[in-house]
C-alpha cells in the first residue's frame, strides 16, 4: 500500500469517527458536511488510480444508499 493510499485510509477512518460523534450529537449539518468529505476522498482515490471498491462500500454504508454496480470496462480483447 502506498503512502498516499495509507493517508486516504486514515482520513476515511477519522471522518467516520467524526460522523459517529456528529450523529450521536444530532448535528445533521455536520453529518452532511462529513458525508461530503467522504465522497470527496473516494473521488480523490479514483482520480489517483487507487482501488475504491472498499471505500465505495464504506460510503454506501455511511449514507445508507444502495450501491451502484458499475459496468466492467471493456478492453480491446472483448471488443466485438
C-alpha positions in Angstrom: 0.0 0.0 0.0 1.4 3.4 -1.0 1.8 6.2 1.5 -0.9 8.1 -0.4 -3.4 5.2 -0.1 -2.5 4.8 3.6 -3.1 8.5 4.2 -6.5 8.3 2.4 -7.5 5.3 4.6 -6.5 7.2 7.7 -8.6 10.2 6.6 -11.6 8.0 5.9 -11.3 6.4 9.4 -11.0 9.8 11.0 -14.0 11.1 9.1 -16.1 8.0 10.0 -15.2 8.6 13.7 -16.3 12.2 13.4 -19.5 11.1 11.7 -20.3 8.8 14.6 -19.9 11.7 17.1 -22.0 14.1 14.9 -24.8 11.5 14.6 -24.7 10.9 18.4 -25.0 14.6 19.0 -27.8 15.0 16.4 -25.8 17.5 14.4 -27.4 16.9 11.0 -25.5 19.7 9.3 -22.1 18.3 10.3 -23.2 14.9 9.2 -23.9 16.2 5.7 -20.6 18.0 5.6 -18.7 14.9 6.7 -20.5 12.7 4.2 -19.4 15.2 1.5 -15.9 14.8 2.8 -16.1 11.1 2.4 -17.4 11.4 -1.1 -14.5 13.7 -1.9 -12.0 11.2 -0.5 -13.4 8.4 -2.7 -13.3 10.7 -5.8 -9.7 11.6 -4.9 -8.8 8.0 -4.6 -10.3 7.2 -8.0 -8.7 10.1 -9.7 -5.3 8.8 -8.5 -5.8 5.2 -9.6 -6.3 3.9 -6.0 -8.8 1.0 -5.8 -12.1 2.4 -4.5 -14.2 -0.7 -4.1 -14.0 -0.9 -0.3 -14.2 2.9 0.0 -17.4 2.9 -2.0 -18.8 0.2 0.3 -18.0 2.3 3.3 -19.6 5.4 1.7 -22.7 3.4 0.9 -22.9 2.1 4.4 -22.5 5.6 5.9 -25.0 7.2 3.6 -27.5 4.3 3.6 -27.6 4.2 -0.2 -27.9 1.2 -2.4 -24.6 0.5 -4.1 -24.4 1.1 -7.8 -23.0 -1.8 -9.8 -20.6 -0.4 -12.3 -20.2 -1.7 -15.8 -17.0 -3.6 -16.3 -14.6 -1.8 -18.6 -14.3 -3.4 -21.9 -10.8 -3.9 -23.2 -9.8 -4.5 -26.8 -9.9 -8.3 -26.2 -13.6 -8.0 -25.5 -14.4 -5.8 -28.5 -16.9 -7.1 -31.0 
